[in-house]
């Protein structure tokens, strides 16, 4: 079973959110780098059309709540 482009986007956003958080905690990311900038740099070009602020917000909220429970 292959993943859809949207499923791939969700997986990549989730991974980027986690990596961004880890890098930020360790001081390995420049202070002026926003999460959305980091995500957009981490997403392959063929997946970028699937990315929207709404999708990023939804994934971020889910990942944050899952880690906090």
PDB file of N, CA, C, O and CB in Angstrom:
ATOM      1  N   UNK A   1       0.834  -1.175   0.000  1.00  0.00           N
ATOM      2  CA  UNK A   1       0.000   0.000   0.000  1.00  0.00           C
ATOM      3  C   UNK A   1       0.887   1.250   0.000  1.00  0.00           C
ATOM      4  O   UNK A   1       1.738   1.415   0.874  1.00  0.00           O
ATOM      5  CB  UNK A   1      -0.953  -0.009   1.215  1.00  0.00           C
ATOM      6  N   UNK A   2       0.686   2.103  -0.960  1.00  0.00           N
ATOM      7  CA  UNK A   2       1.449   3.349  -1.060  1.00  0.00           C
ATOM      8  C   UNK A   2       0.760   4.467  -0.297  1.00  0.00           C
ATOM      9  O   UNK A   2      -0.465   4.499  -0.180  1.00  0.00           O
ATOM     10  CB  UNK A   2       1.636   3.752  -2.526  1.00  0.00           C
ATOM     11  N   UNK A   3       1.561   5.374   0.216  1.00  0.00           N
ATOM     12  CA  UNK A   3       1.017   6.547   0.887  1.00  0.00           C
ATOM     13  C   UNK A   3       0.600   7.586  -0.153  1.00  0.00           C
ATOM     14  O   UNK A   3       1.227   7.716  -1.205  1.00  0.00           O
ATOM     15  CB  UNK A   3       2.050   7.144   1.875  1.00  0.00           C
ATOM     16  N   UNK A   4      -0.459   8.319   0.157  1.00  0.00           N
ATOM     17  CA  UNK A   4      -0.846   9.431  -0.706  1.00  0.00           C
ATOM     18  C   UNK A   4       0.127  10.581  -0.476  1.00  0.00           C
ATOM     19  O   UNK A   4       0.892  10.572   0.489  1.00  0.00           O
ATOM     20  CB  UNK A   4      -2.318   9.877  -0.431  1.00  0.00           C
ATOM     21  N   UNK A   5       0.096  11.560  -1.353  1.00  0.00           N
ATOM     22  CA  UNK A   5       0.960  12.727  -1.182  1.00  0.00           C
ATOM     23  C   UNK A   5       0.630  13.448   0.128  1.00  0.00           C
ATOM     24  O   UNK A   5       1.532  13.940   0.806  1.00  0.00           O
ATOM     25  CB  UNK A   5       0.809  13.693  -2.380  1.00  0.00           C
ATOM     26  N   UNK A   6      -0.646  13.513   0.485  1.00  0.00           N
ATOM     27  CA  UNK A   6      -1.043  14.186   1.730  1.00  0.00           C
ATOM     28  C   UNK A   6      -0.527  13.411   2.941  1.00  0.00           C
ATOM     29  O   UNK A   6      -0.060  14.020   3.903  1.00  0.00           O
ATOM     30  CB  UNK A   6      -2.585  14.333   1.805  1.00  0.00           C
ATOM     31  N   UNK A   7      -0.604  12.083   2.909  1.00  0.00           N
ATOM     32  CA  UNK A   7      -0.076  11.270   4.008  1.00  0.00           C
ATOM     33  C   UNK A   7       1.438  11.448   4.142  1.00  0.00           C
ATOM     34  O   UNK A   7       1.967  11.514   5.252  1.00  0.00           O
ATOM     35  CB  UNK A   7      -0.418   9.782   3.788  1.00  0.00           C
ATOM     36  N   UNK A   8       2.120  11.524   3.016  1.00  0.00           N
ATOM     37  CA  UNK A   8       3.560  11.774   3.045  1.00  0.00           C
ATOM     38  C   UNK A   8       3.839  13.148   3.654  1.00  0.00           C
ATOM     39  O   UNK A   8       4.764  13.297   4.452  1.00  0.00           O
ATOM     40  CB  UNK A   8       4.161  11.679   1.621  1.00  0.00           C
ATOM     41  N   UNK A   9       3.043  14.148   3.280  1.00  0.00           N
ATOM     42  CA  UNK A   9       3.214  15.497   3.817  1.00  0.00           C
ATOM     43  C   UNK A   9       3.027  15.504   5.326  1.00  0.00           C
ATOM     44  O   UNK A   9       3.797  16.144   6.043  1.00  0.00           O
ATOM     45  CB  UNK A   9       2.228  16.468   3.158  1.00  0.00           C
ATOM     46  N   UNK A  10       2.013  14.801   5.816  1.00  0.00           N
ATOM     47  CA  UNK A  10       1.748  14.729   7.251  1.00  0.00           C
ATOM     48  C   UNK A  10       2.929  14.089   7.983  1.00  0.00           C
ATOM     49  O   UNK A  10       3.362  14.579   9.026  1.00  0.00           O
ATOM     50  CB  UNK A  10       0.455  13.935   7.522  1.00  0.00           C
ATOM     51  N   UNK A  11       3.439  13.002   7.432  1.00  0.00           N
ATOM     52  CA  UNK A  11       4.579  12.323   8.056  1.00  0.00           C
ATOM     53  C   UNK A  11       5.806  13.234   8.080  1.00  0.00           C
ATOM     54  O   UNK A  11       6.508  13.302   9.088  1.00  0.00           O
ATOM     55  CB  UNK A  11       4.905  11.016   7.306  1.00  0.00           C
ATOM     56  N   UNK A  12       6.060  13.919   6.996  1.00  0.00           N
ATOM     57  CA  UNK A  12       7.221  14.803   6.917  1.00  0.00           C
ATOM     58  C   UNK A  12       7.080  16.012   7.840  1.00  0.00           C
ATOM     59  O   UNK A  12       8.052  16.428   8.469  1.00  0.00           O
ATOM     60  CB  UNK A  12       7.427  15.269   5.481  1.00  0.00           C
ATOM     61  N   UNK A  13       5.882  16.575   7.923  1.00  0.00           N
ATOM     62  CA  UNK A  13       5.648  17.705   8.836  1.00  0.00           C
ATOM     63  C   UNK A  13       5.860  17.258  10.270  1.00  0.00           C
ATOM     64  O   UNK A  13       6.520  17.949  11.047  1.00  0.00           O
ATOM     65  CB  UNK A  13       4.217  18.280   8.658  1.00  0.00           C
ATOM     66  N   UNK A  14       5.312  16.118  10.624  1.00  0.00           N
ATOM     67  CA  UNK A  14       5.461  15.592  11.980  1.00  0.00           C
ATOM     68  C   UNK A  14       6.929  15.407  12.329  1.00  0.00           C
ATOM     69  O   UNK A  14       7.372  15.786  13.413  1.00  0.00           O
ATOM     70  CB  UNK A  14       4.712  14.263  12.128  1.00  0.00           C
ATOM     71  N   UNK A  15       7.669  14.830  11.419  1.00  0.00           N
ATOM     72  CA  UNK A  15       9.102  14.626  11.636  1.00  0.00           C
ATOM     73  C   UNK A  15       9.823  15.969  11.774  1.00  0.00           C
ATOM     74  O   UNK A  15      10.661  16.133  12.661  1.00  0.00           O
ATOM     75  CB  UNK A  15       9.712  13.809  10.476  1.00  0.00           C
ATOM     76  N   UNK A  16       9.509  16.913  10.918  1.00  0.00           N
ATOM     77  CA  UNK A  16      10.167  18.217  10.960  1.00  0.00           C
ATOM     78  C   UNK A  16       9.863  18.954  12.263  1.00  0.00           C
ATOM     79  O   UNK A  16      10.742  19.611  12.820  1.00  0.00           O
ATOM     80  CB  UNK A  16       9.734  19.066   9.765  1.00  0.00           C
ATOM     81  N   UNK A  17       8.630  18.852  12.751  1.00  0.00           N
ATOM     82  CA  UNK A  17       8.267  19.480  14.022  1.00  0.00           C
ATOM     83  C   UNK A  17       9.109  18.886  15.151  1.00  0.00           C
ATOM     84  O   UNK A  17       9.628  19.617  15.995  1.00  0.00           O
ATOM     85  CB  UNK A  17       6.752  19.294  14.316  1.00  0.00           C
ATOM     86  N   UNK A  18       9.241  17.576  15.163  1.00  0.00           N
ATOM     87  CA  UNK A  18      10.026  16.907  16.207  1.00  0.00           C
ATOM     88  C   UNK A  18      11.503  17.288  16.125  1.00  0.00           C
ATOM     89  O   UNK A  18      12.121  17.590  17.145  1.00  0.00           O
ATOM     90  CB  UNK A  18       9.874  15.385  16.094  1.00  0.00           C
ATOM     91  N   UNK A  19      12.063  17.276  14.939  1.00  0.00           N
ATOM     92  CA  UNK A  19      13.472  17.620  14.766  1.00  0.00           C
ATOM     93  C   UNK A  19      13.706  19.084  15.132  1.00  0.00           C
ATOM     94  O   UNK A  19      14.696  19.404  15.789  1.00  0.00           O
ATOM     95  CB  UNK A  19      13.925  17.348  13.315  1.00  0.00           C
ATOM     96  N   UNK A  20      12.807  19.972  14.714  1.00  0.00           N
ATOM     97  CA  UNK A  20      12.930  21.383  15.053  1.00  0.00           C
ATOM     98  C   UNK A  20      12.956  21.565  16.568  1.00  0.00           C
ATOM     99  O   UNK A  20      13.787  22.302  17.099  1.00  0.00           O
ATOM    100  CB  UNK A  20      11.777  22.190  14.434  1.00  0.00           C
ATOM    101  N   UNK A  21      12.049  20.895  17.248  1.00  0.00           N
ATOM    102  CA  UNK A  21      11.988  21.003  18.711  1.00  0.00           C
ATOM    103  C   UNK A  21      13.275  20.509  19.365  1.00  0.00           C
ATOM    104  O   UNK A  21      13.794  21.149  20.280  1.00  0.00           O
ATOM    105  CB  UNK A  21      10.794  20.210  19.252  1.00  0.00           C
ATOM    106  N   UNK A  22      13.787  19.380  18.903  1.00  0.00           N
ATOM    107  CA  UNK A  22      15.034  18.850  19.448  1.00  0.00           C
ATOM    108  C   UNK A  22      16.205  19.795  19.184  1.00  0.00           C
ATOM    109  O   UNK A  22      16.998  20.075  20.083  1.00  0.00           O
ATOM    110  CB  UNK A  22      15.328  17.473  18.851  1.00  0.00           C
ATOM    111  N   UNK A  23      16.309  20.281  17.963  1.00  0.00           N
ATOM    112  CA  UNK A  23      17.390  21.201  17.626  1.00  0.00           C
ATOM    113  C   UNK A  23      17.292  22.479  18.448  1.00  0.00           C
ATOM    114  O   UNK A  23      18.305  23.011  18.901  1.00  0.00           O
ATOM    115  CB  UNK A  23      17.366  21.532  16.132  1.00  0.00           C
ATOM    116  N   UNK A  24      16.083  22.967  18.639  1.00  0.00           N
ATOM    117  CA  UNK A  24      15.887  24.193  19.408  1.00  0.00           C
ATOM    118  C   UNK A  24      16.313  23.995  20.865  1.00  0.00           C
ATOM    119  O   UNK A  24      16.970  24.857  21.449  1.00  0.00           O
ATOM    120  CB  UNK A  24      14.417  24.640  19.340  1.00  0.00           C
ATOM    121  N   UNK A  25      15.935  22.853  21.444  1.00  0.00           N
ATOM    122  CA  UNK A  25      16.325  22.545  22.824  1.00  0.00           C
ATOM    123  C   UNK A  25      17.841  22.491  22.976  1.00  0.00           C
ATOM    124  O   UNK A  25      18.381  22.910  23.999  1.00  0.00           O
ATOM    125  CB  UNK A  25      15.711  21.215  23.267  1.00  0.00           C
ATOM    126  N   UNK A  26      18.515  21.982  21.974  1.00  0.00           N
ATOM    127  CA  UNK A  26      19.974  21.802  22.027  1.00  0.00           C
ATOM    128  C   UNK A  26      20.744  23.021  21.534  1.00  0.00           C
ATOM    129  O   UNK A  26      21.975  23.020  21.518  1.00  0.00           O
ATOM    130  CB  UNK A  26      20.373  20.598  21.206  1.00  0.00           C
ATOM    131  N   UNK A  27      20.020  24.058  21.133  1.00  0.00           N
ATOM    132  CA  UNK A  27      20.673  25.264  20.646  1.00  0.00           C
ATOM    133  C   UNK A  27      21.364  25.089  19.315  1.00  0.00           C
ATOM    134  O   UNK A  27      22.323  25.798  19.013  1.00  0.00           O
ATOM    135  CB  UNK A  27      21.655  25.731  21.641  1.00  0.00           C
ATOM    136  N   UNK A  28      20.886  24.152  18.516  1.00  0.00           N
ATOM    137  CA  UNK A  28      21.528  23.864  17.234  1.00  0.00           C
ATOM    138  C   UNK A  28      20.790  24.466  16.044  1.00  0.00           C
ATOM    139  O   UNK A  28      21.010  24.066  14.901  1.00  0.00           O
ATOM    140  CB  UNK A  28      21.644  22.379  17.048  1.00  0.00           C
ATOM    141  N   UNK A  29      19.926  25.415  16.316  1.00  0.00           N
ATOM    142  CA  UNK A  29      19.179  26.062  15.247  1.00  0.00           C
ATOM    143  C   UNK A  29      19.265  27.570  15.471  1.00  0.00           C
ATOM    144  O   UNK A  29      19.107  28.027  16.603  1.00  0.00           O
ATOM    145  CB  UNK A  29      17.683  25.570  15.206  1.00  0.00           C
ATOM    146  N   UNK A  30      19.510  28.350  14.425  1.00  0.00           N
ATOM    147  CA  UNK A  30      19.591  29.799  14.605  1.00  0.00           C
ATOM    148  C   UNK A  30      18.301  30.366  15.206  1.00  0.00           C
ATOM    149  O   UNK A  30      17.204  29.911  14.882  1.00  0.00           O
ATOM    150  CB  UNK A  30      19.886  30.479  13.266  1.00  0.00           C
ATOM    151  N   UNK A  31      18.441  31.344  16.067  1.00  0.00           N
ATOM    152  CA  UNK A  31      17.298  31.948  16.754  1.00  0.00           C
ATOM    153  C   UNK A  31      16.259  32.515  15.792  1.00  0.00           C
ATOM    154  O   UNK A  31      15.067  32.510  16.098  1.00  0.00           O
ATOM    155  CB  UNK A  31      17.777  33.042  17.676  1.00  0.00           C
ATOM    156  N   UNK A  32      16.692  32.997  14.649  1.00  0.00           N
ATOM    157  CA  UNK A  32      15.769  33.627  13.708  1.00  0.00           C
ATOM    158  C   UNK A  32      15.093  32.639  12.752  1.00  0.00           C
ATOM    159  O   UNK A  32      14.400  33.065  11.828  1.00  0.00           O
ATOM    160  CB  UNK A  32      16.502  34.664  12.911  1.00  0.00           C
ATOM    161  N   UNK A  33      15.277  31.348  12.952  1.00  0.00           N
ATOM    162  CA  UNK A  33      14.645  30.335  12.108  1.00  0.00           C
ATOM    163  C   UNK A  33      13.306  29.942  12.717  1.00  0.00           C
ATOM    164  O   UNK A  33      13.250  29.396  13.819  1.00  0.00           O
ATOM    165  CB  UNK A  33      15.563  29.089  11.945  1.00  0.00           C
ATOM    166  N   UNK A  34      12.227  30.225  11.989  1.00  0.00           N
ATOM    167  CA  UNK A  34      10.896  29.852  12.477  1.00  0.00           C
ATOM    168  C   UNK A  34      10.619  28.386  12.150  1.00  0.00           C
ATOM    169  O   UNK A  34      11.270  27.790  11.292  1.00  0.00           O
ATOM    170  CB  UNK A  34       9.802  30.765  11.855  1.00  0.00           C
ATOM    171  N   UNK A  35       9.654  27.832  12.842  1.00  0.00           N
ATOM    172  CA  UNK A  35       9.305  26.435  12.597  1.00  0.00           C
ATOM    173  C   UNK A  35       8.825  26.256  11.160  1.00  0.00           C
ATOM    174  O   UNK A  35       9.184  25.276  10.508  1.00  0.00           O
ATOM    175  CB  UNK A  35       8.221  25.962  13.589  1.00  0.00           C
ATOM    176  N   UNK A  36       8.027  27.179  10.664  1.00  0.00           N
ATOM    177  CA  UNK A  36       7.513  27.038   9.305  1.00  0.00           C
ATOM    178  C   UNK A  36       8.647  27.104   8.284  1.00  0.00           C
ATOM    179  O   UNK A  36       8.630  26.370   7.296  1.00  0.00           O
ATOM    180  CB  UNK A  36       6.472  28.126   9.011  1.00  0.00           C
ATOM    181  N   UNK A  37       9.637  27.980   8.511  1.00  0.00           N
ATOM    182  CA  UNK A  37      10.804  28.030   7.616  1.00  0.00           C
ATOM    183  C   UNK A  37      11.543  26.698   7.630  1.00  0.00           C
ATOM    184  O   UNK A  37      11.933  26.177   6.585  1.00  0.00           O
ATOM    185  CB  UNK A  37      11.762  29.173   8.028  1.00  0.00           C
ATOM    186  N   UNK A  38      11.728  26.157   8.832  1.00  0.00           N
ATOM    187  CA  UNK A  38      12.412  24.872   8.978  1.00  0.00           C
ATOM    188  C   UNK A  38      11.649  23.765   8.246  1.00  0.00           C
ATOM    189  O   UNK A  38      12.243  22.962   7.526  1.00  0.00           O
ATOM    190  CB  UNK A  38      12.570  24.513  10.470  1.00  0.00           C
ATOM    191  N   UNK A  39      10.333  23.732   8.435  1.00  0.00           N
ATOM    192  CA  UNK A  39       9.496  22.713   7.792  1.00  0.00           C
ATOM    193  C   UNK A  39       9.601  22.829   6.272  1.00  0.00           C
ATOM    194  O   UNK A  39       9.796  21.831   5.578  1.00  0.00           O
ATOM    195  CB  UNK A  39       8.018  22.852   8.242  1.00  0.00           C
ATOM    196  N   UNK A  40       9.472  24.047   5.767  1.00  0.00           N
ATOM    197  CA  UNK A  40       9.505  24.231   4.313  1.00  0.00           C
ATOM    198  C   UNK A  40      10.854  23.846   3.710  1.00  0.00           C
ATOM    199  O   UNK A  40      10.910  23.378   2.573  1.00  0.00           O
ATOM    200  CB  UNK A  40       9.186  25.675   3.965  1.00  0.00           C
ATOM    201  N   UNK A  41      11.935  24.036   4.456  1.00  0.00           N
ATOM    202  CA  UNK A  41      13.248  23.624   3.960  1.00  0.00           C
ATOM    203  C   UNK A  41      13.410  22.105   4.004  1.00  0.00           C
ATOM    204  O   UNK A  41      14.183  21.539   3.231  1.00  0.00           O
ATOM    205  CB  UNK A  41      14.357  24.292   4.777  1.00  0.00           C
ATOM    206  N   UNK A  42      12.676  21.443   4.914  1.00  0.00           N
ATOM    207  CA  UNK A  42      12.817  19.997   5.082  1.00  0.00           C
ATOM    208  C   UNK A  42      11.919  19.188   4.142  1.00  0.00           C
ATOM    209  O   UNK A  42      12.135  17.990   3.959  1.00  0.00           O
ATOM    210  CB  UNK A  42      12.511  19.623   6.508  1.00  0.00           C
ATOM    211  N   UNK A  43      10.929  19.827   3.555  1.00  0.00           N
ATOM    212  CA  UNK A  43       9.957  19.122   2.712  1.00  0.00           C
ATOM    213  C   UNK A  43      10.470  19.063   1.269  1.00  0.00           C
ATOM    214  O   UNK A  43      10.847  20.088   0.700  1.00  0.00           O
ATOM    215  CB  UNK A  43       8.565  19.824   2.770  1.00  0.00           C
ATOM    216  N   UNK A  44      10.485  17.862   0.679  1.00  0.00           N
ATOM    217  CA  UNK A  44      10.889  17.744  -0.727  1.00  0.00           C
ATOM    218  C   UNK A  44       9.946  18.533  -1.647  1.00  0.00           C
ATOM    219  O   UNK A  44       8.765  18.690  -1.338  1.00  0.00           O
ATOM    220  CB  UNK A  44      10.918  16.262  -1.149  1.00  0.00           C
ATOM    221  N   UNK A  45      10.457  19.016  -2.746  1.00  0.00           N
ATOM    222  CA  UNK A  45       9.702  19.862  -3.681  1.00  0.00           C
ATOM    223  C   UNK A  45       8.413  19.206  -4.170  1.00  0.00           C
ATOM    224  O   UNK A  45       7.404  19.889  -4.348  1.00  0.00           O
ATOM    225  CB  UNK A  45      10.568  20.211  -4.871  1.00  0.00           C
ATOM    226  N   UNK A  46       8.434  17.893  -4.388  1.00  0.00           N
ATOM    227  CA  UNK A  46       7.238  17.233  -4.922  1.00  0.00           C
ATOM    228  C   UNK A  46       6.101  17.153  -3.901  1.00  0.00           C
ATOM    229  O   UNK A  46       4.957  16.899  -4.276  1.00  0.00           O
ATOM    230  CB  UNK A  46       7.592  15.836  -5.396  1.00  0.00           C
ATOM    231  N   UNK A  47       6.397  17.364  -2.635  1.00  0.00           N
ATOM    232  CA  UNK A  47       5.379  17.313  -1.578  1.00  0.00           C
ATOM    233  C   UNK A  47       4.878  18.717  -1.223  1.00  0.00           C
ATOM    234  O   UNK A  47       3.786  18.856  -0.672  1.00  0.00           O
ATOM    235  CB  UNK A  47       5.947  16.622  -0.321  1.00  0.00           C
ATOM    236  N   UNK A  48       5.650  19.746  -1.526  1.00  0.00           N
ATOM    237  CA  UNK A  48       5.301  21.115  -1.124  1.00  0.00           C
ATOM    238  C   UNK A  48       3.901  21.565  -1.550  1.00  0.00           C
ATOM    239  O   UNK A  48       3.274  22.319  -0.807  1.00  0.00           O
ATOM    240  CB  UNK A  48       6.304  22.065  -1.691  1.00  0.00           C
ATOM    241  N   UNK A  49       3.379  21.145  -2.704  1.00  0.00           N
ATOM    242  CA  UNK A  49       2.013  21.567  -3.049  1.00  0.00           C
ATOM    243  C   UNK A  49       0.948  21.095  -2.038  1.00  0.00           C
ATOM    244  O   UNK A  49      -0.134  21.678  -1.975  1.00  0.00           O
ATOM    245  CB  UNK A  49       1.659  21.042  -4.429  1.00  0.00           C
ATOM    246  N   UNK A  50       1.237  20.073  -1.267  1.00  0.00           N
ATOM    247  CA  UNK A  50       0.306  19.562  -0.267  1.00  0.00           C
ATOM    248  C   UNK A  50       0.351  20.354   1.038  1.00  0.00           C
ATOM    249  O   UNK A  50      -0.550  20.230   1.867  1.00  0.00           O
ATOM    250  CB  UNK A  50       0.602  18.109   0.013  1.00  0.00           C
ATOM    251  N   UNK A  51       1.385  21.162   1.225  1.00  0.00           N
ATOM    252  CA  UNK A  51       1.606  21.862   2.482  1.00  0.00           C
ATOM    253  C   UNK A  51       0.756  23.126   2.539  1.00  0.00           C
ATOM    254  O   UNK A  51       0.732  23.916   1.595  1.00  0.00           O
ATOM    255  CB  UNK A  51       3.095  22.207   2.656  1.00  0.00           C
ATOM    256  N   UNK A  52       0.067  23.301   3.649  1.00  0.00           N
ATOM    257  CA  UNK A  52      -0.685  24.530   3.914  1.00  0.00           C
ATOM    258  C   UNK A  52      -0.487  24.872   5.389  1.00  0.00           C
ATOM    259  O   UNK A  52      -0.127  24.010   6.190  1.00  0.00           O
ATOM    260  CB  UNK A  52      -2.222  24.366   3.558  1.00  0.00           C
ATOM    261  N   UNK A  53      -0.721  26.109   5.731  1.00  0.00           N
ATOM    262  CA  UNK A  53      -0.602  26.516   7.135  1.00  0.00           C
ATOM    263  C   UNK A  53      -1.595  25.740   7.992  1.00  0.00           C
ATOM    264  O   UNK A  53      -1.285  25.379   9.127  1.00  0.00           O
ATOM    265  CB  UNK A  53      -0.834  28.039   7.287  1.00  0.00           C
ATOM    266  N   UNK A  54      -2.774  25.486   7.462  1.00  0.00           N
ATOM    267  CA  UNK A  54      -3.785  24.726   8.201  1.00  0.00           C
ATOM    268  C   UNK A  54      -3.291  23.313   8.501  1.00  0.00           C
ATOM    269  O   UNK A  54      -3.468  22.815   9.612  1.00  0.00           O
ATOM    270  CB  UNK A  54      -5.104  24.668   7.407  1.00  0.00           C
ATOM    271  N   UNK A  55      -2.677  22.674   7.521  1.00  0.00           N
ATOM    272  CA  UNK A  55      -2.158  21.322   7.734  1.00  0.00           C
ATOM    273  C   UNK A  55      -1.011  21.339   8.747  1.00  0.00           C
ATOM    274  O   UNK A  55      -0.949  20.475   9.622  1.00  0.00           O
ATOM    275  CB  UNK A  55      -1.683  20.708   6.399  1.00  0.00           C
ATOM    276  N   UNK A  56      -0.111  22.304   8.637  1.00  0.00           N
ATOM    277  CA  UNK A  56       0.991  22.415   9.590  1.00  0.00           C
ATOM    278  C   UNK A  56       0.441  22.633  10.998  1.00  0.00           C
ATOM    279  O   UNK A  56       0.889  21.987  11.945  1.00  0.00           O
ATOM    280  CB  UNK A  56       1.945  23.570   9.194  1.00  0.00           C
ATOM    281  N   UNK A  57      -0.524  23.535  11.138  1.00  0.00           N
ATOM    282  CA  UNK A  57      -1.127  23.799  12.457  1.00  0.00           C
ATOM    283  C   UNK A  57      -1.791  22.556  13.029  1.00  0.00           C
ATOM    284  O   UNK A  57      -1.639  22.254  14.212  1.00  0.00           O
ATOM    285  CB  UNK A  57      -2.153  24.930  12.357  1.00  0.00           C
ATOM    286  N   UNK A  58      -2.522  21.841  12.196  1.00  0.00           N
ATOM    287  CA  UNK A  58      -3.213  20.628  12.644  1.00  0.00           C
ATOM    288  C   UNK A  58      -2.219  19.579  13.115  1.00  0.00           C
ATOM    289  O   UNK A  58      -2.391  18.991  14.182  1.00  0.00           O
ATOM    290  CB  UNK A  58      -4.084  20.058  11.519  1.00  0.00           C
ATOM    291  N   UNK A  59      -1.182  19.344  12.324  1.00  0.00           N
ATOM    292  CA  UNK A  59      -0.163  18.345  12.687  1.00  0.00           C
ATOM    293  C   UNK A  59       0.579  18.793  13.940  1.00  0.00           C
ATOM    294  O   UNK A  59       0.804  17.991  14.846  1.00  0.00           O
ATOM    295  CB  UNK A  59       0.838  18.122  11.518  1.00  0.00           C
ATOM    296  N   UNK A  60       0.964  20.072  14.000  1.00  0.00           N
ATOM    297  CA  UNK A  60       1.675  20.589  15.168  1.00  0.00           C
ATOM    298  C   UNK A  60       0.836  20.416  16.434  1.00  0.00           C
ATOM    299  O   UNK A  60       1.346  19.962  17.459  1.00  0.00           O
ATOM    300  CB  UNK A  60       2.032  22.072  14.966  1.00  0.00           C
ATOM    301  N   UNK A  61      -0.433  20.771  16.368  1.00  0.00           N
ATOM    302  CA  UNK A  61      -1.310  20.628  17.537  1.00  0.00           C
ATOM    303  C   UNK A  61      -1.444  19.176  17.968  1.00  0.00           C
ATOM    304  O   UNK A  61      -1.445  18.881  19.164  1.00  0.00           O
ATOM    305  CB  UNK A  61      -2.689  21.202  17.237  1.00  0.00           C
ATOM    306  N   UNK A  62      -1.557  18.276  17.018  1.00  0.00           N
ATOM    307  CA  UNK A  62      -1.663  16.854  17.354  1.00  0.00           C
ATOM    308  C   UNK A  62      -0.373  16.350  17.985  1.00  0.00           C
ATOM    309  O   UNK A  62      -0.403  15.687  19.022  1.00  0.00           O
ATOM    310  CB  UNK A  62      -1.997  16.026  16.103  1.00  0.00           C
ATOM    311  N   UNK A  63       0.758  16.662  17.364  1.00  0.00           N
ATOM    312  CA  UNK A  63       2.048  16.207  17.891  1.00  0.00           C
ATOM    313  C   UNK A  63       2.279  16.769  19.284  1.00  0.00           C
ATOM    314  O   UNK A  63       2.729  16.050  20.177  1.00  0.00           O
ATOM    315  CB  UNK A  63       3.198  16.621  16.953  1.00  0.00           C
ATOM    316  N   UNK A  64       1.975  18.047  19.477  1.00  0.00           N
ATOM    317  CA  UNK A  64       2.160  18.682  20.788  1.00  0.00           C
ATOM    318  C   UNK A  64       1.285  18.025  21.846  1.00  0.00           C
ATOM    319  O   UNK A  64       1.754  17.745  22.949  1.00  0.00           O
ATOM    320  CB  UNK A  64       1.845  20.180  20.708  1.00  0.00           C
ATOM    321  N   UNK A  65       0.031  17.779  21.526  1.00  0.00           N
ATOM    322  CA  UNK A  65      -0.871  17.179  22.514  1.00  0.00           C
ATOM    323  C   UNK A  65      -0.502  15.719  22.791  1.00  0.00           C
ATOM    324  O   UNK A  65      -0.664  15.243  23.914  1.00  0.00           O
ATOM    325  CB  UNK A  65      -2.327  17.268  22.029  1.00  0.00           C
ATOM    326  N   UNK A  66      -0.016  15.022  21.794  1.00  0.00           N
ATOM    327  CA  UNK A  66       0.371  13.618  21.970  1.00  0.00           C
ATOM    328  C   UNK A  66       1.593  13.511  22.871  1.00  0.00           C
ATOM    329  O   UNK A  66       1.692  12.578  23.667  1.00  0.00           O
ATOM    330  CB  UNK A  66       0.655  12.956  20.607  1.00  0.00           C
ATOM    331  N   UNK A  67       2.515  14.442  22.757  1.00  0.00           N
ATOM    332  CA  UNK A  67       3.733  14.423  23.571  1.00  0.00           C
ATOM    333  C   UNK A  67       3.489  14.906  24.988  1.00  0.00           C
ATOM    334  O   UNK A  67       4.236  14.556  25.901  1.00  0.00           O
ATOM    335  CB  UNK A  67       4.802  15.272  22.928  1.00  0.00           C
ATOM    336  N   UNK A  68       2.448  15.708  25.181  1.00  0.00           N
ATOM    337  CA  UNK A  68       2.145  16.254  26.495  1.00  0.00           C
ATOM    338  C   UNK A  68       1.256  15.349  27.336  1.00  0.00           C
ATOM    339  O   UNK A  68       1.085  15.591  28.530  1.00  0.00           O
ATOM    340  CB  UNK A  68       1.493  17.587  26.344  1.00  0.00           C
ATOM    341  N   UNK A  69       0.694  14.320  26.736  1.00  0.00           N
ATOM    342  CA  UNK A  69      -0.207  13.454  27.518  1.00  0.00           C
ATOM    343  C   UNK A  69       0.495  12.252  28.082  1.00  0.00           C
ATOM    344  O   UNK A  69      -0.128  11.434  28.759  1.00  0.00           O
ATOM    345  CB  UNK A  69      -1.362  12.996  26.671  1.00  0.00           C
TER     346      UNK A  69
END
